[in-house]
């Protein structure tokens, strides 16, 4: 089981953590939400829990709880800019379907 991140995503996370002034990494997860069933959760992590899995790329820790890892296994986190829009993108090979707005998915 693994979560990876592109260099662009790692650099963006490093910038956010530096501006924030604290944090051990980025926490990824999923929650029940949206019209397709599940939505990604992304937040800064200040602590690592005993049941967390830790993946590291380009000097950034990605922290995932074991329940979410089942849905996120194999995911690559990217950061992209398209015109005036920018944000993190989840390249998740487990997704079977996503809603039209891109906010939720199902497996």
Buried (B, 14 or more C-beta within 10 A) or exposed (E): EBBBBBEBBBBBBBEEBEEEEEBBBBBBBBEEEBEBBBBBEBEBBEEBEEEBBEBBBBEBBBBBBEEBBEBBBEBBBBBEEEEEEEEBBBEBEEBEEBBEEEEBBBB
